[in-house]
């Protein structure tokens, strides 16, 4: 109930802010922004505003809130605001950032600016950030935070509790302490909930959990997200060579990975970036979309070239021109279903060399059965429509061929692209559509040429 009330109040504050903006009451806008909204709400408001209004709102945000707001912005918009800050302003903004968040932010800046910002930091903070920057941002190393609390296995629970009380605060998302050797080698974890109910005289070794497998620093972030989902982690230790503890990953960073992957899968189908700004300027939007439109135009010319090969047949039998889109469309839809299923299965780690043969066989049979079903339906409709049983037979055979081809290509294409380090979500749809169009037109018009010759 309290959560619903809080969301209702937030919506009311956003409405008040919008009304104040429309009326030009900037002092009221500033007061609502800096005292009535959380940093995440401010970030949402900025992302939901057109460029001119967005700049005005950003200039009204208090300096001590800018860093918190930046952490919630999408990369595209955050990069724009970062480019407006001097090195001194940037250093002040990032002062309280966690090492992983700071590394994410710095990776959007030019190398020269990154070095200047690092030079403004003290030795310990700079070393932590540089350790995270040494790894690609889409790996466990790029996600990890080096701010951890470690304990030795020979300490008693009472000593650990007294040690924790010396801290003013614990790092966010601390659900357990990490147990390491004197050489910082990972041994296990000590859940705080278990520690609180244990005998104070017991040692950490007696209470700790050694069943939690650490995450290798080079593991891809998608695999990290899968592990968190499978084992319900709140945080997990990250290790490097020789089992040495490097840091930990927390659930808030994994949620960002999951959301980015979902955005990527959705936006890639249209050739867009997952960080695409909804309110980006006209020319920027036009340039980004023009490239993908150009690629699609090339594939359309390929399909048209196939049709051109059978121009004479189409002139003889006008019904072919009417029915061609059915063959291509059915193949495209069937292929997209398989493609989407396989890409998702690859993303969550369900597809491997051990089961791809079974999956291919299943999709082949499903394509054949659907091809048979809809071939009968379309064949009957075409025969009644054009009073020609032969045209019904031709489109039935073409449909079966195209649906089976779509199922096979939809299964194997993502695996092939992945083996070539090409993103299946980005390139798969265009290639699949081209294949189903070409195969569909070739089968339909080729069969028609053979039967009507």
C-alpha positions as CSV (number, residue, x, y, z in Angstrom):
1,X,0.0,0.0,0.0
2,X,2.8,2.4,0.9
3,X,4.6,1.5,-2.4
4,X,1.4,2.4,-4.4
5,X,1.0,5.7,-2.5
6,X,4.6,6.6,-3.1
7,X,4.3,5.9,-6.9
8,X,1.1,8.0,-7.0
9,X,2.9,10.9,-5.3
10,X,5.8,10.6,-7.7
11,X,3.4,10.8,-10.7
12,X,1.7,13.8,-9.1
13,X,5.1,15.6,-8.7
14,X,5.9,14.8,-12.4
15,X,2.6,16.3,-13.5
16,X,3.2,19.4,-11.4
17,X,6.7,19.7,-12.9
18,X,5.3,19.4,-16.4
19,X,2.7,22.1,-15.7
20,X,5.4,24.4,-14.2
21,X,7.6,23.9,-17.3
22,X,4.7,24.8,-19.6
23,X,4.0,28.0,-17.6
24,X,7.7,29.0,-17.5
25,X,7.9,28.9,-13.6
26,X,11.6,27.8,-13.5
27,X,12.0,28.4,-9.7
28,X,9.1,26.0,-9.1
29,X,10.6,23.5,-11.6
30,X,14.0,23.7,-9.8
31,X,12.3,23.1,-6.4
32,X,10.3,20.1,-7.6
33,X,13.4,18.6,-9.4
34,X,15.8,18.9,-6.5
35,X,13.6,18.3,-3.5
36,X,10.6,16.4,-4.8
37,X,12.1,13.8,-7.2
38,X,14.6,11.0,-6.7
39,X,17.6,10.8,-9.0
40,X,16.0,7.9,-11.0
41,X,12.9,10.0,-11.5
42,X,14.9,12.9,-12.7
43,X,16.7,10.6,-15.2
44,X,13.4,9.2,-16.4
45,X,12.1,12.8,-16.9
46,X,15.2,13.8,-18.9
47,X,14.9,10.8,-21.1
48,X,11.2,11.6,-21.7
49,X,11.9,15.2,-22.8
50,X,12.7,16.6,-26.2
51,X,16.3,18.0,-26.5
52,X,15.6,21.7,-25.8
53,X,13.5,20.9,-22.7
54,X,16.0,18.3,-21.6
55,X,18.9,20.8,-21.6
56,X,16.9,23.2,-19.6
57,X,16.0,20.6,-17.0
58,X,19.6,19.4,-16.7
59,X,20.8,23.0,-16.1
60,X,18.3,23.2,-13.2
61,X,19.6,20.0,-11.5
62,X,21.7,20.8,-8.4
63,X,25.4,20.0,-8.8
64,X,25.4,17.6,-5.9
65,X,22.7,15.5,-7.6
66,X,24.2,15.4,-11.1
67,X,26.4,12.3,-10.4
68,X,23.4,10.3,-9.0
69,X,21.3,11.3,-12.0
70,X,24.0,10.4,-14.5
71,X,24.1,6.8,-13.2
72,X,20.5,6.2,-14.2
73,X,20.6,7.8,-17.7
74,X,21.0,5.7,-20.9
75,X,24.5,5.7,-22.5
76,X,23.4,8.0,-25.4
77,X,22.0,10.8,-23.2
78,X,24.6,10.4,-20.5
79,X,27.4,10.7,-23.1
80,X,25.9,14.0,-24.3
81,X,25.8,15.5,-20.9
82,X,29.3,14.3,-20.1
83,X,30.6,16.0,-23.2
84,X,29.4,19.3,-21.8
85,X,31.4,19.0,-18.6
86,X,35.0,20.1,-18.0
87,X,37.5,17.8,-16.4
88,X,37.2,19.6,-13.1
89,X,33.4,19.4,-13.2
90,X,33.5,15.8,-14.1
91,X,35.9,15.0,-11.2
92,X,33.5,16.6,-8.8
93,X,30.5,14.8,-10.2
94,X,32.1,11.3,-9.9
95,X,33.6,11.8,-6.5
96,X,31.2,9.3,-4.7
97,X,30.8,6.8,-7.6
98,X,31.3,3.1,-7.0
99,X,34.3,1.7,-9.0
100,X,32.2,-0.3,-11.4
101,X,29.8,2.6,-12.1
102,X,32.7,5.0,-12.6
103,X,34.4,2.6,-15.0
104,X,31.1,2.4,-17.1
105,X,31.0,6.2,-17.2
106,X,34.6,6.7,-18.1
107,X,34.4,4.3,-21.0
108,X,32.1,6.8,-22.8
109,X,34.9,9.4,-22.7
110,X,37.9,9.9,-25.0
111,X,41.2,8.3,-23.8
112,X,42.8,11.7,-23.1
113,X,39.9,12.8,-20.9
114,X,39.9,9.4,-19.1
115,X,43.5,9.9,-18.2
116,X,42.9,13.5,-17.0
117,X,40.0,12.4,-14.8
118,X,42.1,9.5,-13.3
119,X,44.9,12.0,-12.5
120,X,42.5,13.9,-10.3
121,X,41.8,10.9,-8.1
122,X,43.8,9.6,-5.2
123,X,46.1,6.6,-5.6
124,X,43.8,4.0,-4.0
125,X,40.6,5.1,-6.0
126,X,42.6,5.3,-9.2
127,X,44.0,1.8,-8.8
128,X,40.5,0.4,-8.2
129,X,39.0,2.0,-11.3
130,X,42.0,1.1,-13.5
131,X,41.6,-2.6,-12.4
132,X,38.0,-2.6,-13.6
133,X,38.9,-0.6,-16.8
134,X,41.4,-3.3,-17.7
135,X,38.6,-5.7,-18.6
136,X,36.0,-5.4,-21.4
137,X,32.7,-3.9,-20.2
138,X,30.7,-6.9,-21.3
139,X,32.6,-9.3,-19.0
140,X,32.5,-10.1,-15.3
141,X,35.6,-7.9,-14.8
142,X,33.8,-5.0,-16.4
143,X,30.8,-5.5,-14.1
144,X,32.6,-6.1,-10.8
145,X,33.1,-3.7,-7.9
146,X,36.4,-3.9,-6.1
147,X,34.9,-2.7,-2.8
148,X,34.6,-5.9,-0.9
149,X,34.7,-7.0,2.8
150,X,36.9,-10.1,3.3
151,X,37.6,-12.2,6.4
152,X,40.0,-15.0,7.3
153,X,38.6,-18.5,8.0
154,X,40.4,-18.8,11.4
155,X,38.6,-15.8,12.9
156,X,35.7,-16.3,15.3
157,X,32.2,-14.9,14.6
158,X,32.6,-12.5,17.6
159,X,35.8,-11.0,16.1
160,X,34.1,-10.6,12.7
161,X,31.1,-8.8,14.3
162,X,33.4,-6.4,16.2
163,X,35.3,-5.8,12.9
164,X,32.1,-5.0,11.1
165,X,31.0,-2.5,13.8
166,X,34.1,-0.5,13.1
167,X,32.7,0.3,9.6
168,X,30.4,3.3,9.3
169,X,28.5,1.6,6.5
170,X,28.8,-1.6,4.5
171,X,29.1,-1.7,0.7
172,X,25.6,-1.8,-1.0
173,X,24.1,-5.2,-1.6
174,X,26.3,-6.8,1.1
175,X,24.5,-10.1,1.8
176,X,27.7,-12.0,2.7
177,X,31.3,-11.6,3.5
178,X,34.0,-13.2,1.3
179,X,36.3,-15.6,3.0
180,X,39.9,-15.5,1.6
181,X,43.3,-16.9,2.6
182,X,46.3,-14.7,3.5
183,X,47.2,-14.5,-0.1
184,X,43.7,-13.3,-1.1
185,X,42.7,-16.7,-2.6
186,X,39.0,-17.3,-2.6
187,X,37.7,-19.9,-0.1
188,X,34.0,-19.4,0.4
189,X,31.4,-16.9,1.6
190,X,30.0,-16.1,5.0
191,X,26.3,-15.2,4.7
192,X,25.4,-12.4,7.1
193,X,22.1,-14.0,8.0
194,X,23.9,-17.2,9.0
195,X,26.6,-15.3,10.9
196,X,24.0,-13.4,13.0
197,X,22.4,-16.6,14.4
198,X,25.6,-18.6,14.9
199,X,27.6,-19.1,18.1
200,X,29.9,-16.1,18.6
201,X,32.7,-18.5,19.6
202,X,32.5,-20.5,16.3
203,X,35.1,-19.9,13.7
204,X,34.3,-18.6,10.2
205,X,35.5,-21.9,8.8
206,X,32.8,-23.7,10.7
207,X,30.0,-21.4,9.5
208,X,31.0,-20.4,6.0
209,X,29.5,-21.7,2.8
210,X,32.0,-23.3,0.4
211,X,29.4,-24.4,-2.2
212,X,29.2,-21.0,-3.9
213,X,31.3,-21.1,-7.1
214,X,33.2,-17.8,-7.8
215,X,32.7,-16.1,-11.2
216,X,35.8,-16.0,-13.5
217,X,36.7,-12.5,-14.4
218,X,36.5,-13.1,-18.2
219,X,33.1,-14.7,-18.1
220,X,30.7,-12.8,-20.6
221,X,28.1,-10.6,-18.8
222,X,25.2,-12.6,-20.4
223,X,26.5,-15.8,-18.7
224,X,26.9,-13.9,-15.4
225,X,23.2,-12.8,-15.6
226,X,22.2,-16.5,-16.2
227,X,24.1,-17.6,-13.1
228,X,22.4,-14.9,-11.0
229,X,19.0,-15.9,-12.3
230,X,19.6,-19.6,-11.8
231,X,21.0,-19.4,-8.3
232,X,19.2,-16.3,-7.0
233,X,22.4,-14.5,-6.2
234,X,22.4,-11.0,-4.6
235,X,26.1,-10.7,-5.0
236,X,28.8,-13.1,-6.2
237,X,32.7,-13.1,-5.9
238,X,34.9,-12.6,-8.9
239,X,38.2,-14.3,-9.2
240,X,41.2,-14.0,-11.6
241,X,44.2,-16.2,-12.1
242,X,45.2,-18.6,-9.3
243,X,41.8,-18.3,-7.7
244,X,42.7,-14.8,-6.4
245,X,39.8,-12.6,-5.4
246,X,39.4,-9.5,-7.5
247,X,36.0,-8.1,-6.5
248,X,32.3,-8.9,-6.5
249,X,29.2,-8.4,-8.8
250,X,25.9,-7.2,-7.3
251,X,22.4,-7.8,-8.5
252,X,21.8,-4.2,-9.5
253,X,24.5,-4.4,-12.2
254,X,23.1,-7.7,-13.4
255,X,19.6,-6.2,-13.7
256,X,21.1,-3.6,-16.0
257,X,22.7,-6.3,-18.1
258,X,19.3,-8.1,-18.4
259,X,17.6,-4.9,-19.4
260,X,20.2,-4.0,-22.0
261,X,20.1,-7.5,-23.5
262,X,16.4,-7.3,-23.8
263,X,16.6,-3.8,-25.4
264,X,19.3,-5.0,-27.7
265,X,17.2,-8.0,-28.9
266,X,14.2,-5.8,-29.5
267,X,16.0,-2.8,-31.2
268,X,18.3,-4.9,-33.3
269,X,15.4,-6.4,-35.2
270,X,15.0,-2.9,-36.6
271,X,18.7,-2.2,-36.9
272,X,18.6,0.3,-34.0
273,X,21.0,0.6,-31.1
274,X,19.7,-0.4,-27.7
275,X,20.7,3.1,-26.4
276,X,18.7,4.8,-29.1
277,X,17.4,8.1,-27.7
278,X,13.6,8.3,-28.2
279,X,13.9,12.1,-28.6
280,X,17.2,12.3,-30.6
281,X,17.5,15.2,-33.1
282,X,16.2,14.7,-36.6
283,X,19.5,14.4,-38.5
284,X,21.0,12.0,-35.9
285,X,17.9,9.8,-36.2
286,X,17.9,9.9,-40.0
287,X,21.6,9.0,-40.3
288,X,21.2,5.9,-38.0
289,X,18.2,4.6,-39.8
290,X,19.5,5.3,-43.3
291,X,22.2,2.7,-43.0
292,X,19.8,-0.1,-42.2
293,X,17.3,1.0,-44.9
294,X,20.2,0.9,-47.4
295,X,21.0,-2.7,-46.3
296,X,17.4,-3.7,-46.7
297,X,17.2,-2.1,-50.1
298,X,20.1,-4.3,-51.3
299,X,18.3,-7.4,-50.1
300,X,15.1,-6.3,-51.8
301,X,16.9,-5.9,-55.1
302,X,18.1,-9.5,-54.7
303,X,14.6,-10.7,-54.3
304,X,13.5,-8.6,-57.3
305,X,16.3,-10.0,-59.4
306,X,14.9,-13.5,-58.8
307,X,11.4,-12.4,-59.9
308,X,13.0,-10.8,-63.0
309,X,14.3,-14.2,-64.1
310,X,10.7,-15.4,-64.5
311,X,9.3,-12.3,-66.1
312,X,8.0,-14.3,-69.1
313,X,6.2,-16.8,-67.0
314,X,4.5,-14.0,-64.9
315,X,3.3,-12.3,-68.2
316,X,1.7,-15.6,-69.2
317,X,0.0,-16.4,-65.9
318,X,-1.1,-13.2,-64.1
319,X,-2.3,-15.1,-61.1
320,X,1.4,-15.7,-60.1
321,X,1.9,-12.0,-59.4
322,X,-1.2,-12.0,-57.2
323,X,-0.1,-15.1,-55.2
324,X,3.7,-14.4,-54.9
325,X,3.4,-12.3,-51.7
326,X,1.6,-15.2,-49.9
327,X,4.6,-17.6,-50.4
328,X,7.2,-15.0,-49.3
329,X,5.2,-13.8,-46.3
330,X,4.4,-17.3,-44.9
331,X,8.1,-18.2,-45.2
332,X,9.2,-15.0,-43.5
333,X,6.8,-15.5,-40.6
334,X,7.7,-19.2,-40.1
335,X,11.4,-18.4,-40.2
336,X,11.1,-15.5,-37.8
337,X,9.4,-17.8,-35.2
338,X,12.3,-20.3,-35.4
339,X,14.9,-17.6,-35.4
340,X,13.5,-15.8,-32.4
341,X,13.3,-19.1,-30.5
342,X,16.9,-20.1,-31.2
343,X,18.3,-16.7,-30.4
344,X,16.6,-16.7,-27.1
345,X,17.8,-20.3,-26.4
346,X,21.3,-19.2,-27.2
347,X,21.0,-16.1,-24.9
348,X,20.0,-18.2,-21.9
349,X,22.5,-20.9,-22.6
350,X,20.0,-23.7,-23.5
351,X,21.4,-24.5,-26.9
352,X,24.7,-26.4,-27.4
353,X,26.2,-28.9,-29.8
354,X,24.6,-31.7,-27.8
355,X,21.0,-30.7,-28.5
356,X,21.1,-28.7,-31.7
357,X,20.5,-31.8,-33.8
358,X,17.3,-32.6,-31.9
359,X,16.2,-29.0,-32.3
360,X,16.9,-29.0,-36.0
361,X,14.9,-32.2,-36.5
362,X,12.0,-30.8,-34.5
363,X,11.9,-27.5,-36.4
364,X,12.2,-29.5,-39.8
365,X,9.2,-31.6,-38.9
366,X,7.2,-28.6,-37.5
367,X,7.9,-26.7,-40.7
368,X,6.8,-29.7,-42.8
369,X,3.6,-30.2,-40.9
370,X,2.7,-26.5,-41.0
371,X,3.7,-26.5,-44.7
372,X,1.3,-29.3,-45.4
373,X,-1.5,-27.8,-43.4
374,X,-1.3,-24.3,-44.9
375,X,-0.5,-25.7,-48.4
376,X,-3.9,-27.5,-48.4
377,X,-5.7,-24.3,-47.3
378,X,-4.0,-22.0,-49.7
379,X,-4.2,-24.5,-52.6
380,X,-7.9,-24.8,-52.1
381,X,-8.4,-21.0,-52.0
382,X,-6.2,-20.4,-55.1
383,X,-8.0,-23.1,-57.0
384,X,-11.4,-21.6,-56.2
385,X,-10.2,-18.1,-56.8
386,X,-8.6,-18.7,-60.2
387,X,-10.5,-21.8,-61.3
388,X,-7.2,-23.5,-62.0
389,X,-6.2,-26.7,-60.0
390,X,-2.7,-26.4,-61.4
391,X,-2.0,-23.0,-59.8
392,X,-3.3,-24.5,-56.5
393,X,-0.8,-27.4,-56.8
394,X,2.1,-25.1,-57.6
395,X,1.5,-22.8,-54.7
396,X,1.0,-25.8,-52.3
397,X,4.4,-27.2,-53.3
398,X,6.1,-23.8,-53.1
399,X,4.7,-23.2,-49.6
400,X,5.9,-26.5,-48.3
401,X,9.4,-25.9,-49.7
402,X,9.6,-22.4,-48.3
403,X,8.3,-23.3,-44.8
404,X,10.7,-26.2,-44.5
405,X,13.6,-24.0,-45.7
406,X,12.6,-21.2,-43.3
407,X,12.7,-23.7,-40.4
408,X,16.1,-25.1,-41.3
409,X,17.7,-21.7,-42.0
410,X,16.0,-20.1,-38.9
411,X,17.7,-22.9,-36.7
412,X,21.1,-22.9,-38.3
413,X,21.6,-19.2,-39.2
414,X,22.0,-17.9,-35.6
415,X,24.5,-20.6,-34.8
416,X,26.5,-19.8,-37.9
417,X,26.5,-16.1,-37.3
418,X,27.6,-16.6,-33.6
419,X,30.5,-18.8,-34.8
420,X,31.6,-15.9,-37.0
421,X,31.3,-13.4,-34.1
422,X,28.3,-11.7,-35.8
423,X,25.4,-10.7,-33.6
424,X,22.4,-13.0,-34.6
425,X,19.9,-10.5,-33.3
426,X,21.3,-7.8,-35.5
427,X,21.9,-9.6,-38.8
428,X,19.7,-12.7,-38.5
429,X,16.4,-11.1,-39.4
430,X,17.6,-9.4,-42.6
431,X,19.5,-12.5,-43.9
432,X,16.5,-14.8,-43.0
433,X,14.0,-12.5,-44.8
434,X,16.3,-12.5,-47.9
435,X,16.6,-16.3,-47.9
436,X,12.9,-16.9,-47.5
437,X,12.0,-14.4,-50.2
438,X,14.6,-15.8,-52.7
439,X,13.7,-19.5,-51.9
440,X,9.9,-18.7,-52.0
441,X,10.0,-16.8,-55.3
442,X,12.4,-19.3,-56.9
443,X,10.3,-22.3,-55.8
444,X,7.0,-20.7,-56.8
445,X,8.0,-19.2,-60.1
446,X,10.4,-22.1,-61.0
447,X,7.6,-24.6,-60.5
448,X,5.2,-22.5,-62.5
449,X,7.7,-22.2,-65.3
450,X,8.1,-26.0,-65.3
451,X,4.4,-26.7,-65.3
452,X,3.2,-24.1,-67.7
453,X,6.1,-24.4,-70.2
